[in-house]
């Protein structure tokens, strides 16, 4: 392996490291220079990535399409099991599965505990079924069989053929927009099903509220608020189609009994219902027989439908799937080029795929206008930085984030630090994030590992944040008595084991 | 009775009426001039109002404190019954009741179907109980007995003594802020209980989500989202106290089983929990023994906690209860002076109280910065007008709103019309409001009575809105096929009775 990148050289030349650091780096460069002599030229970094790695056993990665640090991570979901059985499907997809439920727009990569799977879309040719159905009973629901031979997965692009519908499905993405291209078979009416109930780590009642609306201009918008890992998380979307609608049906199949139903919205059938709200929503969008592929673009926003529309307009104004895919490829080629790894093909594949996975989080969690939802659930605006989230800090503080300070431009780490610092200011508990995504805290796991990440950035001379403010935030986290028994620790010097499992 | 107000004279002088109108008005003025000769001078308009009128049988009015068209309508709630028994408590208070649960910040006046009762506060001296308890078992819960002799109700002010706590409770209000003054007895610790579960037309599960937070500066903020008459209605609040807190306890007594609980927030007891979110929240705020009255100010916002804080700061920067009360009185004196009614005292009381009730809705539904939540549940900004809501249009289109065009400045009707028009633009159904409150549609009752209200305003030469836009909105409402079987009506000329109850 050979690391030759300018960024590391710059850091080195600018003497930002101690003498011991420089010596260690020198030895490291010598070693990888030596190893590079043993290796021949091989596939490009981009070609070396295999998004299928980790989709088996307990890797919990997904094979779908995203750009580096993308807010949309669009990927097939193969099973939604009841909550207590769902650990294995933390990323929505497992390689050993034989059916696909559809393609949803948000996923964690490599997480244990999970959530997301927002806005599941399934292309359907022929009759539409509203429930997923059983794996062992083809045709019993909207899920479709598939075969791995039809799959193609590369950074920013995923494709598969849905056997039951003879639909070729292709996915790509920008930062906030998922772009789908579905090629339907001739002679059958084409539909899209949107299941607003589907959710990774799902359970009855997880959807606290949701809404779905077909606007006069053909845009579909909606939101859902889910009680998952981050409770009462709101996510909005805006969706547009390259082909005109010939019809639509909006359903509410609420799974819970309710004492009070209020008054009915206008419309006497799913077909003449223009907007719907509730806890079990499904939308079906009809296109008739299509002579050309259907391109569907779906932007998301943590803030509002208006912002989702603005994100859609800003990122994907047209319906040129191939252009979006080419942009996604270029973005990955650029990001993956931070390392020039020379070793045998298997190791290159392993390393570049690990790098690929490392470049998915902390992901962007703000709209194109900088607005985001913070840990107080209020809407804020990022001024002069990018608000990022998906902070699995207890996983990343040791290796991944320190690595990012070397591989990525300092602005990237500045975004991480500033996002942590504004989150502290916005936290109802006045402390730094623990395990946060889409700006919201989950309180998952122990410790306050934002502190070493900020300290690491500062010690590496990464600036662009207020150092005193950062220190205050770190001290606030390290001394907040109600968190993690810190009160007892500060008083006794230890935490009595009796008080915490 | 004698009507001498300049506004009506202006309308008359400007020859905005037909000759028949003028003749009718002339006869009317003659008659009331004649009747005035029969009457002696009597109490002021303000003194003639009796807010207790309508709190018995099926009047469904409330006796509490509000300013004209106030967003906050702060009043005692005497019973919260299960939904199917709750019709009689549509305004929260019934005269025949003997106990008070607390004081909540939003109420409808004179409605049949109901909702609201947001943010119920009960002052408590001594031990705190977290449940309301039984009427027939004093001390079994936080409710307190009271006697009508201790009550004083006038426009903008309400007072009562809570017997079980020996607390004198006084209420007043600005447009968006309720101000409470509680005089506690000596020798007992003073507390405030905030029950986020309490709701008019309540049922298990009505609170979809809620949150509650004590900020470092002593401000308490929170929100709740309820599935009531307007589904998934969000309301936020900010609360400050005139005396320092000596302690607090935050509880979650969620009534529903849940399959997934997520991870715990920091804190091991209600007393060291700084913020909480869930579906059954209660906050208790402790003040120790108080030597002087406790003033509590609570601002609400349909948009955000930040906006609730801004409303609080803008409207009630200090803790001067008497000044707020005096302002409220002045506002009512001004509004009630639009009519100079001379008749016997009983009739004067009846008429001025009816006028008082008529001046409560459509109420303000936007923050001090003009932001509001529209019927699409998104946040919008009112530019150049006041966004108002609580549109019981099928009740008001015949008499109340036409009367308002005569009694109120034209700006007031312009606000009504512009609020209707922006609501049409923001409606997911592209139609005018039917029965809307806090910007949200309930779909209660039939017809499209916004149309005659807008037409009436236009025919009376009230301007300040785009007439063509108004006509388009009216036509859109009158021809929206999925609403109220209009499709069948337009096709057949009638609605088959088989299709609608």
Interface residues (C-beta under 8 A of the other chain):
Chain A: X83 X201 X203 X204 X205 X206 X208 X209 X211 X213 X215 X216 X223 X225 X227 X228 X229 X230 X231 X232 X256 X258 X259 X260 X262 X263 X264 X265 X266 X267 X268 X272 X273 X274 X275 X277 X278 X304 X305 X306 X376 X377 X378 X379 X428 X429 X430 X431 X442 X443 X444 X480 X481 X482 X483 X484 X485 X487 X499
Chain B: X83 X201 X203 X204 X205 X206 X208 X209 X211 X213 X215 X216 X223 X225 X227 X228 X229 X230 X231 X232 X256 X258 X259 X260 X262 X263 X264 X265 X266 X267 X268 X272 X273 X274 X275 X277 X278 X304 X305 X306 X376 X377 X378 X379 X428 X429 X430 X431 X442 X443 X444 X480 X481 X482 X483 X484 X485 X487 X499
